[in-house]
């Protein structure tokens, strides 16, 4: 799990940190959804979410899947601890 955590942290470090949504932005969208008489199934928060939806809309599935896999790889299972007899 730590490998995935490190990968996500690197995705938003340095100059890319401006692309991450702030907690305040997320909170505003949550409040809007809760207050809505007919909330939508999904809400996009920030530029990254909008870009991914745009990519999904126009890119073929294999290309989109490759972007997601590269950005958020499936973590390798940690080896089981060795049992001492």
Buried (B, 14 or more C-beta within 10 A) or exposed (E): EEEEEEBEEEBEEEEEEEEBBEEEEEEEBEEEEEEEEEEEEEEBBBEBBEEBEEEBEEEEEEEBEEEEEEEEEEEEEEEEEEEEE
